[in-house]
Each structure stands twice: as structure tokens, then as C-alpha cells.
Amino acid sequence: MEQDKAQKVRALIAEVVGFEQDEVQDGDRFIIDYNIAYGERKALLERLNTDFSKELDFAAFCALEDVGSVVRTYAA
């Protein structure tokens, strides 16, 4: 089940940043590797919180600098 959640998290990230899901790697960093803007990051947070019934705030989300940390947070 966790693997399914992890794949869903990666799929949402890929959708928001405009990459193919297989291009999204755990070590990828949002700012450096994806050049993700504030609005995109906010949209990703809202989608993840809704889809995974979490209430992570924006500051805490921004502290998650790479894909792997976001996957671990939402797929757990």
C-alpha cells in the first residue's frame, strides 16, 4: 500500500512540475532541479494535503526540499 501511495505522490509532483512520472526521482530538488515557482509549490501542497488527508502547512512543506522527503511525508 505504501508503494502505491509513493507512486501517487510522484505522479502528482510530475503533473504539477510538468515532467513525466518516470523522470521524477527522490533526490530531485524542487527549486534547483524543477525551478518550481511559489504558486506551483502552493498548488502541489494543496493537492497533496487534499488527496492524502493531511494538513501540512506551507512553511513545513517548503522545508521538504526534495522529492524523497515529500514522498516519505505523504506515503507514510
PDB file of N, H, CA, C and O in Angstrom:
ATOM      1  N   MET A   1       0.828  -1.204   0.000  1.00  0.00           N
ATOM      2  CA  MET A   1       0.000   0.000   0.000  1.00  0.00           C
ATOM      3  C   MET A   1       0.870   1.265   0.000  1.00  0.00           C
ATOM      4  O   MET A   1       0.559   2.220  -0.711  1.00  0.00           O
ATOM      5  N   GLU A   2       1.954   1.285   0.786  1.00  0.00           N
ATOM      6  H   GLU A   2       2.207   0.509   1.363  1.00  0.00           H
ATOM      7  CA  GLU A   2       2.815   2.460   0.814  1.00  0.00           C
ATOM      8  C   GLU A   2       3.420   2.737  -0.553  1.00  0.00           C
ATOM      9  O   GLU A   2       3.582   3.894  -0.943  1.00  0.00           O
ATOM     10  N   GLN A   3       3.757   1.668  -1.283  1.00  0.00           N
ATOM     11  H   GLN A   3       3.626   0.729  -0.966  1.00  0.00           H
ATOM     12  CA  GLN A   3       4.339   1.844  -2.618  1.00  0.00           C
ATOM     13  C   GLN A   3       3.334   2.519  -3.546  1.00  0.00           C
ATOM     14  O   GLN A   3       3.703   3.371  -4.354  1.00  0.00           O
ATOM     15  N   ASP A   4       2.057   2.133  -3.426  1.00  0.00           N
ATOM     16  H   ASP A   4       1.757   1.441  -2.769  1.00  0.00           H
ATOM     17  CA  ASP A   4       1.014   2.771  -4.233  1.00  0.00           C
ATOM     18  C   ASP A   4       0.899   4.255  -3.899  1.00  0.00           C
ATOM     19  O   ASP A   4       0.756   5.092  -4.791  1.00  0.00           O
ATOM     20  N   LYS A   5       0.962   4.570  -2.614  1.00  0.00           N
ATOM     21  H   LYS A   5       1.077   3.890  -1.890  1.00  0.00           H
ATOM     22  CA  LYS A   5       0.916   5.973  -2.189  1.00  0.00           C
ATOM     23  C   LYS A   5       2.121   6.731  -2.725  1.00  0.00           C
ATOM     24  O   LYS A   5       1.988   7.862  -3.192  1.00  0.00           O
ATOM     25  N   ALA A   6       3.280   6.121  -2.661  1.00  0.00           N
ATOM     26  H   ALA A   6       3.388   5.202  -2.281  1.00  0.00           H
ATOM     27  CA  ALA A   6       4.506   6.766  -3.144  1.00  0.00           C
ATOM     28  C   ALA A   6       4.383   7.067  -4.635  1.00  0.00           C
ATOM     29  O   ALA A   6       4.773   8.146  -5.083  1.00  0.00           O
ATOM     30  N   GLN A   7       3.852   6.135  -5.397  1.00  0.00           N
ATOM     31  H   GLN A   7       3.536   5.259  -5.033  1.00  0.00           H
ATOM     32  CA  GLN A   7       3.667   6.353  -6.834  1.00  0.00           C
ATOM     33  C   GLN A   7       2.673   7.485  -7.090  1.00  0.00           C
ATOM     34  O   GLN A   7       2.859   8.284  -8.008  1.00  0.00           O
ATOM     35  N   LYS A   8       1.632   7.549  -6.288  1.00  0.00           N
ATOM     36  H   LYS A   8       1.481   6.900  -5.542  1.00  0.00           H
ATOM     37  CA  LYS A   8       0.640   8.613  -6.435  1.00  0.00           C
ATOM     38  C   LYS A   8       1.257   9.979  -6.128  1.00  0.00           C
ATOM     39  O   LYS A   8       0.982  10.958  -6.822  1.00  0.00           O
ATOM     40  N   VAL A   9       2.091  10.040  -5.088  1.00  0.00           N
ATOM     41  H   VAL A   9       2.315   9.244  -4.524  1.00  0.00           H
ATOM     42  CA  VAL A   9       2.781  11.293  -4.749  1.00  0.00           C
ATOM     43  C   VAL A   9       3.665  11.724  -5.917  1.00  0.00           C
ATOM     44  O   VAL A   9       3.637  12.884  -6.328  1.00  0.00           O
ATOM     45  N   ARG A  10       4.441  10.793  -6.444  1.00  0.00           N
ATOM     46  H   ARG A  10       4.464   9.851  -6.110  1.00  0.00           H
ATOM     47  CA  ARG A  10       5.314  11.119  -7.585  1.00  0.00           C
ATOM     48  C   ARG A  10       4.504  11.561  -8.802  1.00  0.00           C
ATOM     49  O   ARG A  10       4.918  12.464  -9.528  1.00  0.00           O
ATOM     50  N   ALA A  11       3.358  10.933  -9.026  1.00  0.00           N
ATOM     51  H   ALA A  11       3.021  10.199  -8.436  1.00  0.00           H
ATOM     52  CA  ALA A  11       2.506  11.307 -10.159  1.00  0.00           C
ATOM     53  C   ALA A  11       1.979  12.731 -10.004  1.00  0.00           C
ATOM     54  O   ALA A  11       1.938  13.485 -10.976  1.00  0.00           O
ATOM     55  N   LEU A  12       1.576  13.102  -8.793  1.00  0.00           N
ATOM     56  H   LEU A  12       1.609  12.489  -8.004  1.00  0.00           H
ATOM     57  CA  LEU A  12       1.100  14.467  -8.555  1.00  0.00           C
ATOM     58  C   LEU A  12       2.223  15.483  -8.741  1.00  0.00           C
ATOM     59  O   LEU A  12       2.019  16.548  -9.323  1.00  0.00           O
ATOM     60  N   ILE A  13       3.396  15.146  -8.244  1.00  0.00           N
ATOM     61  H   ILE A  13       3.562  14.281  -7.771  1.00  0.00           H
ATOM     62  CA  ILE A  13       4.554  16.043  -8.418  1.00  0.00           C
ATOM     63  C   ILE A  13       4.833  16.223  -9.904  1.00  0.00           C
ATOM     64  O   ILE A  13       5.017  17.347 -10.371  1.00  0.00           O
ATOM     65  N   ALA A  14       4.866  15.121 -10.646  1.00  0.00           N
ATOM     66  H   ALA A  14       4.717  14.208 -10.266  1.00  0.00           H
ATOM     67  CA  ALA A  14       5.132  15.182 -12.088  1.00  0.00           C
ATOM     68  C   ALA A  14       4.110  16.052 -12.796  1.00  0.00           C
ATOM     69  O   ALA A  14       4.462  16.848 -13.667  1.00  0.00           O
ATOM     70  N   GLU A  15       2.852  15.903 -12.429  1.00  0.00           N
ATOM     71  H   GLU A  15       2.566  15.257 -11.722  1.00  0.00           H
ATOM     72  CA  GLU A  15       1.786  16.694 -13.051  1.00  0.00           C
ATOM     73  C   GLU A  15       1.989  18.185 -12.805  1.00  0.00           C
ATOM     74  O   GLU A  15       1.865  18.994 -13.724  1.00  0.00           O
ATOM     75  N   VAL A  16       2.298  18.541 -11.568  1.00  0.00           N
ATOM     76  H   VAL A  16       2.399  17.883 -10.822  1.00  0.00           H
ATOM     77  CA  VAL A  16       2.439  19.953 -11.216  1.00  0.00           C
ATOM     78  C   VAL A  16       3.694  20.576 -11.840  1.00  0.00           C
ATOM     79  O   VAL A  16       3.653  21.717 -12.300  1.00  0.00           O
ATOM     80  N   VAL A  17       4.799  19.837 -11.858  1.00  0.00           N
ATOM     81  H   VAL A  17       4.832  18.911 -11.484  1.00  0.00           H
ATOM     82  CA  VAL A  17       6.047  20.416 -12.372  1.00  0.00           C
ATOM     83  C   VAL A  17       6.210  20.228 -13.875  1.00  0.00           C
ATOM     84  O   VAL A  17       7.137  20.775 -14.473  1.00  0.00           O
ATOM     85  N   GLY A  18       5.309  19.453 -14.492  1.00  0.00           N
ATOM     86  H   GLY A  18       4.556  19.009 -14.006  1.00  0.00           H
ATOM     87  CA  GLY A  18       5.341  19.298 -15.938  1.00  0.00           C
ATOM     88  C   GLY A  18       6.359  18.299 -16.446  1.00  0.00           C
ATOM     89  O   GLY A  18       6.868  18.447 -17.557  1.00  0.00           O
ATOM     90  N   PHE A  19       6.664  17.288 -15.656  1.00  0.00           N
ATOM     91  H   PHE A  19       6.251  17.168 -14.754  1.00  0.00           H
ATOM     92  CA  PHE A  19       7.581  16.230 -16.045  1.00  0.00           C
ATOM     93  C   PHE A  19       6.793  14.937 -16.211  1.00  0.00           C
ATOM     94  O   PHE A  19       5.650  14.833 -15.766  1.00  0.00           O
ATOM     95  N   GLU A  20       7.417  13.954 -16.857  1.00  0.00           N
ATOM     96  H   GLU A  20       8.345  14.039 -17.219  1.00  0.00           H
ATOM     97  CA  GLU A  20       6.847  12.612 -16.898  1.00  0.00           C
ATOM     98  C   GLU A  20       7.118  11.965 -15.544  1.00  0.00           C
ATOM     99  O   GLU A  20       8.134  12.251 -14.910  1.00  0.00           O
ATOM    100  N   GLN A  21       6.222  11.101 -15.103  1.00  0.00           N
ATOM    101  H   GLN A  21       5.397  10.868 -15.617  1.00  0.00           H
ATOM    102  CA  GLN A  21       6.373  10.490 -13.790  1.00  0.00           C
ATOM    103  C   GLN A  21       7.688   9.729 -13.646  1.00  0.00           C
ATOM    104  O   GLN A  21       8.292   9.750 -12.574  1.00  0.00           O
ATOM    105  N   ASP A  22       8.139   9.062 -14.694  1.00  0.00           N
ATOM    106  H   ASP A  22       7.648   9.045 -15.566  1.00  0.00           H
ATOM    107  CA  ASP A  22       9.387   8.300 -14.597  1.00  0.00           C
ATOM    108  C   ASP A  22      10.625   9.190 -14.536  1.00  0.00           C
ATOM    109  O   ASP A  22      11.722   8.700 -14.269  1.00  0.00           O
ATOM    110  N   GLU A  23      10.464  10.481 -14.776  1.00  0.00           N
ATOM    111  H   GLU A  23       9.572  10.879 -14.993  1.00  0.00           H
ATOM    112  CA  GLU A  23      11.573  11.433 -14.670  1.00  0.00           C
ATOM    113  C   GLU A  23      11.722  11.990 -13.255  1.00  0.00           C
ATOM    114  O   GLU A  23      12.739  12.607 -12.938  1.00  0.00           O
ATOM    115  N   VAL A  24      10.729  11.780 -12.414  1.00  0.00           N
ATOM    116  H   VAL A  24       9.903  11.278 -12.672  1.00  0.00           H
ATOM    117  CA  VAL A  24      10.725  12.311 -11.047  1.00  0.00           C
ATOM    118  C   VAL A  24      11.485  11.341 -10.141  1.00  0.00           C
ATOM    119  O   VAL A  24      11.063  10.202  -9.938  1.00  0.00           O
ATOM    120  N   GLN A  25      12.603  11.807  -9.606  1.00  0.00           N
ATOM    121  H   GLN A  25      12.946  12.731  -9.771  1.00  0.00           H
ATOM    122  CA  GLN A  25      13.477  10.978  -8.770  1.00  0.00           C
ATOM    123  C   GLN A  25      13.511  11.520  -7.345  1.00  0.00           C
ATOM    124  O   GLN A  25      13.345  12.719  -7.125  1.00  0.00           O
ATOM    125  N   ASP A  26      13.727  10.624  -6.377  1.00  0.00           N
ATOM    126  H   ASP A  26      13.861   9.649  -6.556  1.00  0.00           H
ATOM    127  CA  ASP A  26      13.716  11.015  -4.967  1.00  0.00           C
ATOM    128  C   ASP A  26      14.708  12.122  -4.632  1.00  0.00           C
ATOM    129  O   ASP A  26      14.423  12.956  -3.772  1.00  0.00           O
ATOM    130  N   GLY A  27      15.852  12.149  -5.280  1.00  0.00           N
ATOM    131  H   GLY A  27      16.084  11.472  -5.978  1.00  0.00           H
ATOM    132  CA  GLY A  27      16.863  13.160  -4.977  1.00  0.00           C
ATOM    133  C   GLY A  27      16.644  14.503  -5.652  1.00  0.00           C
ATOM    134  O   GLY A  27      17.377  15.456  -5.389  1.00  0.00           O
ATOM    135  N   ASP A  28      15.644  14.587  -6.521  1.00  0.00           N
ATOM    136  H   ASP A  28      15.048  13.812  -6.734  1.00  0.00           H
ATOM    137  CA  ASP A  28      15.364  15.848  -7.216  1.00  0.00           C
ATOM    138  C   ASP A  28      14.906  16.914  -6.229  1.00  0.00           C
ATOM    139  O   ASP A  28      14.077  16.661  -5.356  1.00  0.00           O
ATOM    140  N   ARG A  29      15.464  18.111  -6.388  1.00  0.00           N
ATOM    141  H   ARG A  29      16.138  18.316  -7.098  1.00  0.00           H
ATOM    142  CA  ARG A  29      15.112  19.231  -5.521  1.00  0.00           C
ATOM    143  C   ARG A  29      14.174  20.171  -6.265  1.00  0.00           C
ATOM    144  O   ARG A  29      14.383  20.465  -7.442  1.00  0.00           O
ATOM    145  N   PHE A  30      13.161  20.631  -5.586  1.00  0.00           N
ATOM    146  H   PHE A  30      12.991  20.392  -4.630  1.00  0.00           H
ATOM    147  CA  PHE A  30      12.109  21.429  -6.227  1.00  0.00           C
ATOM    148  C   PHE A  30      12.620  22.737  -6.814  1.00  0.00           C
ATOM    149  O   PHE A  30      12.296  23.067  -7.955  1.00  0.00           O
ATOM    150  N   ILE A  31      13.396  23.469  -6.072  1.00  0.00           N
ATOM    151  H   ILE A  31      13.659  23.201  -5.145  1.00  0.00           H
ATOM    152  CA  ILE A  31      13.859  24.773  -6.533  1.00  0.00           C
ATOM    153  C   ILE A  31      14.952  24.611  -7.591  1.00  0.00           C
ATOM    154  O   ILE A  31      14.887  25.229  -8.653  1.00  0.00           O
ATOM    155  N   ILE A  32      15.944  23.789  -7.301  1.00  0.00           N
ATOM    156  H   ILE A  32      15.997  23.287  -6.438  1.00  0.00           H
ATOM    157  CA  ILE A  32      17.106  23.665  -8.179  1.00  0.00           C
ATOM    158  C   ILE A  32      16.809  22.839  -9.426  1.00  0.00           C
ATOM    159  O   ILE A  32      17.115  23.271 -10.537  1.00  0.00           O
ATOM    160  N   ASP A  33      16.220  21.662  -9.258  1.00  0.00           N
ATOM    161  H   ASP A  33      15.971  21.311  -8.355  1.00  0.00           H
ATOM    162  CA  ASP A  33      16.023  20.765 -10.396  1.00  0.00           C
ATOM    163  C   ASP A  33      14.754  21.057 -11.199  1.00  0.00           C
ATOM    164  O   ASP A  33      14.726  20.844 -12.411  1.00  0.00           O
ATOM    165  N   TYR A  34      13.716  21.539 -10.539  1.00  0.00           N
ATOM    166  H   TYR A  34      13.738  21.712  -9.555  1.00  0.00           H
ATOM    167  CA  TYR A  34      12.446  21.775 -11.232  1.00  0.00           C
ATOM    168  C   TYR A  34      12.143  23.251 -11.437  1.00  0.00           C
ATOM    169  O   TYR A  34      11.233  23.598 -12.190  1.00  0.00           O
ATOM    170  N   ASN A  35      12.894  24.121 -10.775  1.00  0.00           N
ATOM    171  H   ASN A  35      13.633  23.839 -10.163  1.00  0.00           H
ATOM    172  CA  ASN A  35      12.654  25.559 -10.869  1.00  0.00           C
ATOM    173  C   ASN A  35      11.181  25.871 -10.584  1.00  0.00           C
ATOM    174  O   ASN A  35      10.554  26.669 -11.281  1.00  0.00           O
ATOM    175  N   ILE A  36      10.655  25.231  -9.557  1.00  0.00           N
ATOM    176  H   ILE A  36      11.165  24.583  -8.991  1.00  0.00           H
ATOM    177  CA  ILE A  36       9.235  25.350  -9.212  1.00  0.00           C
ATOM    178  C   ILE A  36       8.959  26.715  -8.579  1.00  0.00           C
ATOM    179  O   ILE A  36       9.661  27.142  -7.662  1.00  0.00           O
ATOM    180  N   ALA A  37       7.953  27.369  -9.069  1.00  0.00           N
ATOM    181  H   ALA A  37       7.383  27.022  -9.813  1.00  0.00           H
ATOM    182  CA  ALA A  37       7.572  28.695  -8.578  1.00  0.00           C
ATOM    183  C   ALA A  37       6.702  28.568  -7.327  1.00  0.00           C
ATOM    184  O   ALA A  37       6.193  27.493  -7.009  1.00  0.00           O
ATOM    185  N   TYR A  38       6.550  29.672  -6.642  1.00  0.00           N
ATOM    186  H   TYR A  38       6.964  30.545  -6.900  1.00  0.00           H
ATOM    187  CA  TYR A  38       5.752  29.716  -5.414  1.00  0.00           C
ATOM    188  C   TYR A  38       4.348  29.161  -5.652  1.00  0.00           C
ATOM    189  O   TYR A  38       3.872  28.329  -4.880  1.00  0.00           O
ATOM    190  N   GLY A  39       3.699  29.608  -6.694  1.00  0.00           N
ATOM    191  H   GLY A  39       4.087  30.284  -7.321  1.00  0.00           H
ATOM    192  CA  GLY A  39       2.325  29.181  -6.972  1.00  0.00           C
ATOM    193  C   GLY A  39       2.231  27.692  -7.254  1.00  0.00           C
ATOM    194  O   GLY A  39       1.277  27.036  -6.836  1.00  0.00           O
ATOM    195  N   GLU A  40       3.213  27.160  -7.957  1.00  0.00           N
ATOM    196  H   GLU A  40       3.988  27.693  -8.296  1.00  0.00           H
ATOM    197  CA  GLU A  40       3.228  25.724  -8.246  1.00  0.00           C
ATOM    198  C   GLU A  40       3.442  24.912  -6.970  1.00  0.00           C
ATOM    199  O   GLU A  40       2.825  23.865  -6.771  1.00  0.00           O
ATOM    200  N   ARG A  41       4.309  25.405  -6.129  1.00  0.00           N
ATOM    201  H   ARG A  41       4.810  26.255  -6.290  1.00  0.00           H
ATOM    202  CA  ARG A  41       4.572  24.713  -4.861  1.00  0.00           C
ATOM    203  C   ARG A  41       3.337  24.739  -3.971  1.00  0.00           C
ATOM    204  O   ARG A  41       3.004  23.750  -3.318  1.00  0.00           O
ATOM    205  N   LYS A  42       2.671  25.875  -3.956  1.00  0.00           N
ATOM    206  H   LYS A  42       2.941  26.678  -4.487  1.00  0.00           H
ATOM    207  CA  LYS A  42       1.441  26.012  -3.170  1.00  0.00           C
ATOM    208  C   LYS A  42       0.359  25.074  -3.719  1.00  0.00           C
ATOM    209  O   LYS A  42      -0.344  24.422  -2.948  1.00  0.00           O
ATOM    210  N   ALA A  43       0.227  25.006  -5.040  1.00  0.00           N
ATOM    211  H   ALA A  43       0.799  25.536  -5.667  1.00  0.00           H
ATOM    212  CA  ALA A  43      -0.758  24.125  -5.670  1.00  0.00           C
ATOM    213  C   ALA A  43      -0.449  22.659  -5.360  1.00  0.00           C
ATOM    214  O   ALA A  43      -1.355  21.869  -5.093  1.00  0.00           O
ATOM    215  N   LEU A  44       0.834  22.304  -5.398  1.00  0.00           N
ATOM    216  H   LEU A  44       1.570  22.945  -5.615  1.00  0.00           H
ATOM    217  CA  LEU A  44       1.227  20.934  -5.086  1.00  0.00           C
ATOM    218  C   LEU A  44       0.882  20.596  -3.642  1.00  0.00           C
ATOM    219  O   LEU A  44       0.352  19.519  -3.370  1.00  0.00           O
ATOM    220  N   LEU A  45       1.172  21.486  -2.729  1.00  0.00           N
ATOM    221  H   LEU A  45       1.603  22.361  -2.949  1.00  0.00           H
ATOM    222  CA  LEU A  45       0.844  21.277  -1.317  1.00  0.00           C
ATOM    223  C   LEU A  45      -0.657  21.061  -1.143  1.00  0.00           C
ATOM    224  O   LEU A  45      -1.072  20.137  -0.444  1.00  0.00           O
ATOM    225  N   GLU A  46      -1.460  21.891  -1.763  1.00  0.00           N
ATOM    226  H   GLU A  46      -1.123  22.641  -2.331  1.00  0.00           H
ATOM    227  CA  GLU A  46      -2.907  21.776  -1.626  1.00  0.00           C
ATOM    228  C   GLU A  46      -3.419  20.447  -2.172  1.00  0.00           C
ATOM    229  O   GLU A  46      -4.277  19.810  -1.561  1.00  0.00           O
ATOM    230  N   ARG A  47      -2.889  20.025  -3.331  1.00  0.00           N
ATOM    231  H   ARG A  47      -2.192  20.542  -3.828  1.00  0.00           H
ATOM    232  CA  ARG A  47      -3.297  18.736  -3.912  1.00  0.00           C
ATOM    233  C   ARG A  47      -2.892  17.581  -3.006  1.00  0.00           C
ATOM    234  O   ARG A  47      -3.687  16.676  -2.752  1.00  0.00           O
ATOM    235  N   LEU A  48      -1.652  17.614  -2.520  1.00  0.00           N
ATOM    236  H   LEU A  48      -1.006  18.349  -2.727  1.00  0.00           H
ATOM    237  CA  LEU A  48      -1.186  16.534  -1.652  1.00  0.00           C
ATOM    238  C   LEU A  48      -1.980  16.482  -0.355  1.00  0.00           C
ATOM    239  O   LEU A  48      -2.386  15.403   0.078  1.00  0.00           O
ATOM    240  N   ASN A  49      -2.206  17.628   0.268  1.00  0.00           N
ATOM    241  H   ASN A  49      -1.877  18.505  -0.083  1.00  0.00           H
ATOM    242  CA  ASN A  49      -2.981  17.658   1.508  1.00  0.00           C
ATOM    243  C   ASN A  49      -4.385  17.118   1.292  1.00  0.00           C
ATOM    244  O   ASN A  49      -4.899  16.374   2.128  1.00  0.00           O
ATOM    245  N   THR A  50      -5.007  17.483   0.186  1.00  0.00           N
ATOM    246  H   THR A  50      -4.589  18.087  -0.493  1.00  0.00           H
ATOM    247  CA  THR A  50      -6.365  17.016  -0.108  1.00  0.00           C
ATOM    248  C   THR A  50      -6.374  15.520  -0.393  1.00  0.00           C
ATOM    249  O   THR A  50      -7.161  14.778   0.194  1.00  0.00           O
ATOM    250  N   ASP A  51      -5.509  15.080  -1.285  1.00  0.00           N
ATOM    251  H   ASP A  51      -4.870  15.683  -1.762  1.00  0.00           H
ATOM    252  CA  ASP A  51      -5.504  13.671  -1.698  1.00  0.00           C
ATOM    253  C   ASP A  51      -5.085  12.715  -0.589  1.00  0.00           C
ATOM    254  O   ASP A  51      -5.511  11.560  -0.572  1.00  0.00           O
ATOM    255  N   PHE A  52      -4.260  13.184   0.332  1.00  0.00           N
ATOM    256  H   PHE A  52      -3.915  14.122   0.318  1.00  0.00           H
ATOM    257  CA  PHE A  52      -3.757  12.306   1.387  1.00  0.00           C
ATOM    258  C   PHE A  52      -4.280  12.682   2.772  1.00  0.00           C
ATOM    259  O   PHE A  52      -3.783  12.178   3.780  1.00  0.00           O
ATOM    260  N   SER A  53      -5.278  13.562   2.827  1.00  0.00           N
ATOM    261  H   SER A  53      -5.682  13.971   2.009  1.00  0.00           H
ATOM    262  CA  SER A  53      -5.927  13.962   4.083  1.00  0.00           C
ATOM    263  C   SER A  53      -4.913  14.376   5.148  1.00  0.00           C
ATOM    264  O   SER A  53      -4.967  13.917   6.289  1.00  0.00           O
ATOM    265  N   LYS A  54      -3.990  15.250   4.755  1.00  0.00           N
ATOM    266  H   LYS A  54      -3.946  15.623   3.828  1.00  0.00           H
ATOM    267  CA  LYS A  54      -3.006  15.799   5.693  1.00  0.00           C
ATOM    268  C   LYS A  54      -3.226  17.305   5.789  1.00  0.00           C
ATOM    269  O   LYS A  54      -3.919  17.898   4.961  1.00  0.00           O
ATOM    270  N   GLU A  55      -2.637  17.903   6.795  1.00  0.00           N
ATOM    271  H   GLU A  55      -2.074  17.422   7.467  1.00  0.00           H
ATOM    272  CA  GLU A  55      -2.756  19.344   6.983  1.00  0.00           C
ATOM    273  C   GLU A  55      -1.391  19.981   7.184  1.00  0.00           C
ATOM    274  O   GLU A  55      -1.200  20.786   8.095  1.00  0.00           O
ATOM    275  N   LEU A  56      -0.445  19.618   6.331  1.00  0.00           N
ATOM    276  H   LEU A  56      -0.600  18.964   5.591  1.00  0.00           H
ATOM    277  CA  LEU A  56       0.885  20.205   6.396  1.00  0.00           C
ATOM    278  C   LEU A  56       0.792  21.665   5.978  1.00  0.00           C
ATOM    279  O   LEU A  56       0.163  21.979   4.968  1.00  0.00           O
ATOM    280  N   ASP A  57       1.410  22.561   6.740  1.00  0.00           N
ATOM    281  H   ASP A  57       1.921  22.307   7.560  1.00  0.00           H
ATOM    282  CA  ASP A  57       1.362  23.974   6.354  1.00  0.00           C
ATOM    283  C   ASP A  57       2.476  24.291   5.356  1.00  0.00           C
ATOM    284  O   ASP A  57       3.383  23.486   5.144  1.00  0.00           O
ATOM    285  N   PHE A  58       2.392  25.463   4.754  1.00  0.00           N
ATOM    286  H   PHE A  58       1.655  26.116   4.926  1.00  0.00           H
ATOM    287  CA  PHE A  58       3.306  25.822   3.671  1.00  0.00           C
ATOM    288  C   PHE A  58       4.757  25.888   4.139  1.00  0.00           C
ATOM    289  O   PHE A  58       5.653  25.449   3.418  1.00  0.00           O
ATOM    290  N   ALA A  59       5.002  26.419   5.311  1.00  0.00           N
ATOM    291  H   ALA A  59       4.275  26.776   5.896  1.00  0.00           H
ATOM    292  CA  ALA A  59       6.377  26.519   5.822  1.00  0.00           C
ATOM    293  C   ALA A  59       6.985  25.129   6.009  1.00  0.00           C
ATOM    294  O   ALA A  59       8.137  24.897   5.643  1.00  0.00           O
ATOM    295  N   ALA A  60       6.210  24.215   6.575  1.00  0.00           N
ATOM    296  H   ALA A  60       5.274  24.404   6.871  1.00  0.00           H
ATOM    297  CA  ALA A  60       6.699  22.850   6.770  1.00  0.00           C
ATOM    298  C   ALA A  60       6.929  22.167   5.422  1.00  0.00           C
ATOM    299  O   ALA A  60       7.896  21.424   5.255  1.00  0.00           O
ATOM    300  N   PHE A  61       6.046  22.418   4.472  1.00  0.00           N
ATOM    301  H   PHE A  61       5.260  23.022   4.607  1.00  0.00           H
ATOM    302  CA  PHE A  61       6.190  21.835   3.138  1.00  0.00           C
ATOM    303  C   PHE A  61       7.452  22.355   2.459  1.00  0.00           C
ATOM    304  O   PHE A  61       8.167  21.589   1.813  1.00  0.00           O
ATOM    305  N   CYS A  62       7.729  23.635   2.595  1.00  0.00           N
ATOM    306  H   CYS A  62       7.148  24.258   3.119  1.00  0.00           H
ATOM    307  CA  CYS A  62       8.921  24.226   1.975  1.00  0.00           C
ATOM    308  C   CYS A  62      10.209  23.669   2.586  1.00  0.00           C
ATOM    309  O   CYS A  62      11.254  23.670   1.934  1.00  0.00           O
ATOM    310  N   ALA A  63      10.141  23.201   3.812  1.00  0.00           N
ATOM    311  H   ALA A  63       9.293  23.200   4.342  1.00  0.00           H
ATOM    312  CA  ALA A  63      11.311  22.588   4.448  1.00  0.00           C
ATOM    313  C   ALA A  63      11.636  21.237   3.817  1.00  0.00           C
ATOM    314  O   ALA A  63      12.747  20.731   3.973  1.00  0.00           O
ATOM    315  N   LEU A  64      10.677  20.652   3.108  1.00  0.00           N
ATOM    316  H   LEU A  64       9.774  21.062   2.981  1.00  0.00           H
ATOM    317  CA  LEU A  64      10.899  19.403   2.389  1.00  0.00           C
ATOM    318  C   LEU A  64      11.495  19.760   1.037  1.00  0.00           C
ATOM    319  O   LEU A  64      10.758  20.078   0.104  1.00  0.00           O
ATOM    320  N   GLU A  65      12.787  19.713   0.918  1.00  0.00           N
ATOM    321  H   GLU A  65      13.386  19.454   1.676  1.00  0.00           H
ATOM    322  CA  GLU A  65      13.467  20.258  -0.254  1.00  0.00           C
ATOM    323  C   GLU A  65      13.511  19.328  -1.454  1.00  0.00           C
ATOM    324  O   GLU A  65      13.708  19.780  -2.582  1.00  0.00           O
ATOM    325  N   ASP A  66      13.329  18.019  -1.221  1.00  0.00           N
ATOM    326  H   ASP A  66      13.170  17.652  -0.304  1.00  0.00           H
ATOM    327  CA  ASP A  66      13.436  17.109  -2.366  1.00  0.00           C
ATOM    328  C   ASP A  66      12.228  16.175  -2.452  1.00  0.00           C
ATOM    329  O   ASP A  66      11.417  16.086  -1.531  1.00  0.00           O
ATOM    330  N   VAL A  67      12.140  15.500  -3.564  1.00  0.00           N
ATOM    331  H   VAL A  67      12.799  15.573  -4.312  1.00  0.00           H
ATOM    332  CA  VAL A  67      11.012  14.613  -3.829  1.00  0.00           C
ATOM    333  C   VAL A  67      10.924  13.509  -2.779  1.00  0.00           C
ATOM    334  O   VAL A  67       9.835  13.194  -2.300  1.00  0.00           O
ATOM    335  N   GLY A  68      12.052  12.926  -2.424  1.00  0.00           N
ATOM    336  H   GLY A  68      12.936  13.182  -2.814  1.00  0.00           H
ATOM    337  CA  GLY A  68      12.062  11.836  -1.456  1.00  0.00           C
ATOM    338  C   GLY A  68      11.458  12.223  -0.121  1.00  0.00           C
ATOM    339  O   GLY A  68      10.725  11.437   0.479  1.00  0.00           O
ATOM    340  N   SER A  69      11.756  13.421   0.351  1.00  0.00           N
ATOM    341  H   SER A  69      12.352  14.059  -0.137  1.00  0.00           H
ATOM    342  CA  SER A  69      11.207  13.850   1.644  1.00  0.00           C
ATOM    343  C   SER A  69       9.700  14.063   1.563  1.00  0.00           C
ATOM    344  O   SER A  69       8.984  13.805   2.531  1.00  0.00           O
ATOM    345  N   VAL A  70       9.215  14.532   0.415  1.00  0.00           N
ATOM    346  H   VAL A  70       9.797  14.742  -0.371  1.00  0.00           H
ATOM    347  CA  VAL A  70       7.766  14.695   0.225  1.00  0.00           C
ATOM    348  C   VAL A  70       7.094  13.331   0.148  1.00  0.00           C
ATOM    349  O   VAL A  70       6.038  13.121   0.745  1.00  0.00           O
ATOM    350  N   VAL A  71       7.701  12.404  -0.585  1.00  0.00           N
ATOM    351  H   VAL A  71       8.559  12.574  -1.071  1.00  0.00           H
ATOM    352  CA  VAL A  71       7.150  11.050  -0.692  1.00  0.00           C
ATOM    353  C   VAL A  71       7.065  10.407   0.688  1.00  0.00           C
ATOM    354  O   VAL A  71       6.033   9.834   1.037  1.00  0.00           O
ATOM    355  N   ARG A  72       8.135  10.493   1.477  1.00  0.00           N
ATOM    356  H   ARG A  72       8.974  10.958   1.194  1.00  0.00           H
ATOM    357  CA  ARG A  72       8.134   9.900   2.812  1.00  0.00           C
ATOM    358  C   ARG A  72       7.066  10.532   3.701  1.00  0.00           C
ATOM    359  O   ARG A  72       6.428   9.834   4.489  1.00  0.00           O
ATOM    360  N   THR A  73       6.868  11.829   3.584  1.00  0.00           N
ATOM    361  H   THR A  73       7.387  12.395   2.943  1.00  0.00           H
ATOM    362  CA  THR A  73       5.882  12.525   4.400  1.00  0.00           C
ATOM    363  C   THR A  73       4.453  12.100   4.065  1.00  0.00           C
ATOM    364  O   THR A  73       3.638  11.884   4.962  1.00  0.00           O
ATOM    365  N   TYR A  74       4.158  11.984   2.787  1.00  0.00           N
ATOM    366  H   TYR A  74       4.820  12.160   2.059  1.00  0.00           H
ATOM    367  CA  TYR A  74       2.782  11.709   2.375  1.00  0.00           C
ATOM    368  C   TYR A  74       2.469  10.219   2.197  1.00  0.00           C
ATOM    369  O   TYR A  74       1.301   9.837   2.271  1.00  0.00           O
ATOM    370  N   ALA A  75       3.461   9.379   1.969  1.00  0.00           N
ATOM    371  H   ALA A  75       4.410   9.689   1.910  1.00  0.00           H
ATOM    372  CA  ALA A  75       3.197   7.958   1.730  1.00  0.00           C
ATOM    373  C   ALA A  75       3.254   7.136   3.000  1.00  0.00           C
ATOM    374  O   ALA A  75       2.934   5.947   2.986  1.00  0.00           O
ATOM    375  N   ALA A  76       3.656   7.754   4.094  1.00  0.00           N
ATOM    376  H   ALA A  76       3.916   8.720   4.105  1.00  0.00           H
ATOM    377  CA  ALA A  76       3.774   7.018   5.360  1.00  0.00           C
ATOM    378  C   ALA A  76       2.421   6.650   5.927  1.00  0.00           C
ATOM    379  O   ALA A  76       2.343   6.029   6.987  1.00  0.00           O
TER     380      ALA A  76
END
